[in-house]
Amino acid sequence: MRALLYALPLLLATAATADETTGTILAFDRVDRVIVLEDKTVWQFDEKTELAPDLVAGDTVRIIYTGAADSGIGPIASILRADG
């Protein structure tokens, strides 16, 4: 029981959290499931990602993903056109 109490803060610190970013699409490859934003960040998504159907280069998007702390990012939940 004591070990569990000591491990609890560590488990809570590594829990995944929802996060988001916005940016303008520089390049979009729907076949390879990759979006590159103008800041040169590359976002690879999978078939589970909610995706606006008609995104093109120049669109501003809002990307919602699961943050994984020091491990980077987890799955991308959605890539949708940002309210402008």
C-alpha positions in Angstrom: 0.0 0.0 0.0 2.8 2.4 0.9 4.5 1.8 -2.5 1.2 2.7 -4.2 1.1 6.0 -2.3 4.6 6.8 -3.3 4.0 5.9 -7.0 0.7 7.9 -7.2 2.3 11.3 -7.8 4.5 9.8 -10.6 1.5 8.2 -12.2 -0.4 11.5 -12.1 2.5 13.5 -13.5 2.7 11.2 -16.6 -1.0 11.2 -17.4 -2.0 12.2 -20.9 -3.7 15.6 -21.3 -5.6 17.2 -24.1 -3.8 20.0 -25.8 -4.2 22.1 -29.0 -2.4 24.3 -31.4 -3.3 26.4 -34.4 -1.5 27.2 -37.6 -1.7 27.7 -41.3 -1.3 24.7 -43.6 1.8 24.8 -45.8 1.4 21.3 -47.3 -1.2 18.6 -46.9 -0.9 15.0 -48.0 -4.2 13.2 -47.4 -2.8 9.9 -48.7 0.2 9.7 -46.4 -1.9 11.5 -43.6 0.6 14.4 -43.1 0.0 18.1 -42.6 2.9 20.6 -42.5 2.2 23.9 -41.0 3.9 27.2 -42.0 6.1 27.0 -38.9 7.5 23.8 -40.4 5.9 21.5 -37.8 4.8 18.1 -39.2 1.7 16.5 -38.0 1.0 12.9 -38.8 -2.6 11.7 -38.2 -4.4 8.4 -38.5 -7.7 7.2 -39.8 -9.3 7.9 -36.4 -8.6 11.6 -36.6 -11.6 13.8 -37.2 -10.6 15.7 -40.3 -12.3 18.6 -42.1 -13.2 17.2 -45.5 -11.9 20.0 -47.7 -8.7 21.3 -46.2 -6.1 22.9 -48.5 -2.8 24.8 -48.2 -3.5 28.2 -46.8 -6.3 27.2 -44.5 -5.8 28.0 -40.8 -6.5 24.9 -38.7 -6.9 24.0 -35.0 -5.3 20.7 -34.1 -6.4 18.9 -30.9 -4.1 16.1 -29.7 -3.2 14.2 -26.6 -0.2 15.5 -24.9 2.2 12.9 -23.5 4.4 15.2 -21.3 8.1 14.5 -22.0 7.3 11.7 -24.4 5.9 14.1 -27.1 2.4 13.9 -28.4 -0.1 11.1 -28.5 -3.0 10.6 -30.9 -4.4 13.6 -32.8 -8.1 13.8 -32.1 -9.1 16.4 -34.7 -7.8 18.7 -37.4 -10.5 21.3 -38.2 -10.6 24.7 -39.8 -10.1 27.3 -37.2 -12.7 29.9 -36.6 -11.5 33.0 -38.3 
